[in-house]
Amino acid sequence: MTTWKTISITIWIENQLGFATDKDGNVIDTSYSKWEYLLPILFSILGGLIMYFMERKKNPDVAKKGLILGLVLFFIYSAYAFFASLGL
């Protein structure tokens, strides 16, 4: 007899390993490379958009995090450039 707690733990482990199943039992590839986070780090908004479009269908949460990271880093880089231009 399986309980809901056991099923939810199994789904969590499957998601952490990079695969999950849909309603029909087909395996869905949800893996992504940690190296993809270099795109928003190096190219800010453009890298975030590239990462978003690469991951949006396969793993929407990772896609959103990459886009947000790109936007945040864009504002940080812009603020640094602004204050550096003022000589501060």
Buried (B, 14 or more C-beta within 10 A) or exposed (E): EEEEEEEEEEEEEBBEEEEBEEEEEEEBEBEBEEEBBEBBEEBBBEBBBBBBEBBBEEBEEBBBBBBEBBBEBBEEEEEEEEEEEEEE
